[in-house]
């Protein structure tokens, strides 16, 4: 396990350099080019935990790993080849019917659906209400988390809150496992808070995939119902309004949004 704490900073540094040299960067809300390399840290850390943490449940099993890796790859393709238009799932579907062109956003949506169905099939979920709830969480969470990734640390704060909920509702894992998770959160916080790196679609969607797998495997059905209501509500709101606009109109949300973001 010591290797985790040695290799994560190295992977973080190397991925930032590699993304910058390969021009894998986008203009952030401040008008600066920032590499979207944080997803590499997230998927590497999850892969390390999957490979080296023994005796853990299905959240760190092979089907979960394959699902999460697939979602990261779909997000990375969208980062590299995607365009700034059209916007939203409805926009990608409309664009396909109008121009007969499969956008990377539509590819990501279709790939997520297939990956979720494969995950449920491998885990032998019978077709039932639990199957439907799990499917909607597995496909909805990556989309919702991606919608939040428009300002620094928004996804970080959402993930911290949901992680606390999971920890409260489950037996505490080992101290070393918690320390590994905290290390990832800290590196993510520093790099995104200082605007040195960002999640991009690959990072936001893979975090959504991890959250979905954890919710489906770690929480009760009642908790999953509540999470599903939360996810569907955000998706419906996002189809009509911008999260940034809603936050800017509320002093409380605006204050929360600014917490932790280092001003220069």
Secondary structure, 3 states (H helix, E strand, C coil): CHHHHHHHHHHHHHHHHHHHHCCCEEECCCCCEEECCHHHHHHHHHHHHHHHCCCCCHHHCHHHHHHHHHHHHHHHHHHHHCCCCCCHHHHHHHHHHHHCCCCHHHHHHHHHHHHHHHHHHHCCCCCCHHHHHHHHHHHHHHHHHHHHCCCCCHHHHHHHHHHHHHHHHCCCCCHHHHHHHHHHHHHHHHHHHCCCECCHHHHHHHHHHHHHHHHHHHCCHHHHHHHHHHHHHHHHHHCCCCHHHHHHCCHHHHHHHHCCCCCC
